[in-house]
Amino acid sequence: VAHGNTDVGILRDALRLAGIADEDWRPSIPDAREAIAAFVEAHKADICANVLPGVREVLAHLRAKNAILGVATGNLERVGRIKLEQCGLLECFDFGGFSDACEYRRDVFAGAVAKARALMPEPGAIVVVGDTPADVNAAHDNGLEAIAVSTGIFTAQQLLASKPEVCVPTLQCLLER
């Protein structure tokens, strides 16, 4: 499954499906990361990044409340930054949690949580907003609450199965709460 996975996790799953043993590909992870990032950099003009309705409004609302905003993504940092830049959102975030050193999403979130806590002037809540069961599970694995938004390929019913604290159909619904 690609949605909610990390770049290395997608590679791992594809190679396992192809019957390639872990010990045959794991030593090549650094080269694979570099190849993935270089490919995306070379084709960044072809990326069609669409910003979902409500994203900019929710980010602006949170910024107005002095929230520290971060993005945690399964993408490698070079890939994630390109995608965010292509849709004009890179400057909206104070930090990022990327998968360069992580094969599993929970580890990406753990790194992002550490960055968030380091930026917080005093202890506060960290909440994950995501659109995959993997986001909800990674949040819970790190002791965080999760808001699931069914704007991706997963239905509200599929997201609710992962037991988020809140599940909404759109980001705009968060502004109405």
N, C-alpha and C positions, 0 to 999 in steps of 0.2 A: 504494500500500500504506500503510495507516494504522499498523499495528503496527511500532514501531521508527522511525517517522518523527517529525518535529517538527510542532508545530501549523502553523507557516508552510509547512513542507514538504507537509503534507496539502493545504493551501489551494492551493499552487503546482501540485501534481499534479492536483487537481480542475479548476483553471482551464485547465491545459494540455490535459487530456482534453476540456474543453468547447471547445477551439480558440481560447481567448483568449490573445493575445500577451502576453509578459512585460511589455513596455513599457506595456501598457494597465492592468495591475493592480499592478505593483510600487510605484508612487507611493502607493498606498492601503494599504500594509502597516501603518503605524502605526494607521490607523483600523480595520483588520481585527483587529489584536491587541486593541485596546480593545474592540471589539464581541464578540470571543470571550470575553475575560475577564469582561466585564459580563454576558454571557449565563450563563456558568457561575456567577457570583456570585448572579445572580437565581434560579437553579434549583438551588442547592447542596443544598437539602433533598431533592431528587429523586435525588441521586447514591447509587447502591447500591455502595459500595466494600467488597469482600470481601478480607480479609487471608488469603493463602494459608497453609496449614499450614507451620509451621516458621519463618516470618518473625520473629515475636517472639522465639523461642528463639535463632535465629542472631544477631539483633541484640543480645540480652542477653549471649550468649556473647562476641561481639566486644567489646562494651562492657566486660565483665569483664576482657578482655585489654588494656584501655586503647586500643583502636583508635579512630581518628578516623573517624566514619561520615558519609558523604555520600550524597546521592541525585542522580543525573543523569537527567534526564527530558526528553523532547521537548516537554513541556508548557510553556506560558508560566508564569512564576513565580506569578502570582495563581491560575491554574488548578491547578498542581501542589500548591501549599500547601493549597488547598481540598480536593483529593482526599486528601492525606495527613492532613489534619485530620479529615476525615469518617471515616477508618478508624482514627484514633487513633495514627498513626505519626509525625506531624510532630515531636513532641518527641524522637524517637529519633535524629534526625540533627543533626550539628553544622553542616552547610552544605548548600547545594543548588546544582546546576548546572541552569539552566533555559534555555529556548530564546528568550527575549525578543529577544536580539540575534543569534540563530543560525538559519539556515535548514537547516543540515545537522547531523546528530547528532554527527559527529566534532568539530565546533566546540563543541557543548554539553559534550562530554567534555573538550576542551582547557581550557575555562573552569573546569570542576570540578576538574581536575588542578591547575591553578594555585591554586585555593582550598585544596585538600588540602595541597599543599606549603607554603603559607603558614601553615597551622595546625600542621604537624608540628614538634615540638621538635627533631628531628634527622631526617636523611634516612631513609626507609623505603620499604617496598613499598606500591604502590597496586595493588589488584586490583579488577577489575570483575566483578560478578555480574549477569547479565542473562538474559532469556528470549527474545531475538530475535537473528537473525543480524546485524542492524544494531548491536546492543549489542557483539557480538564484534568486528565490523569496526571500530567506532568506538574500541574499546579498543586494537586492534592499530594503528590509524592514529595513536594517541597513545603508542605504545610500551609499552602495558600488557598484562598477562596478563588472560585472561578465563575466568571460570567460567560455563558455560552451564547453565541449569536448564530442563528441558523441562516447565514447569508452565503455559506459555501455549499459544498456538495452534500453535507450531512443535514438531515431533517431534524426538526426539533425533537422528535421522538428518539432518534439515534443519539442526539446529544444528551437528552435527559437520562438515557441509560447509563451514562458515565457519572451521573449525580452532581451536576454543577449546582452551586448555591442559587444561581439565577439563570434562567434561559429566556432569551428574547428573540423575536423574529428579525429585528433590525437594530442597528445602532441608535437610530433616532429614538427608539423606545427607552433607551437609557437616559435621555434628556428629559423624558416625561416623568421619570421616577422621583 
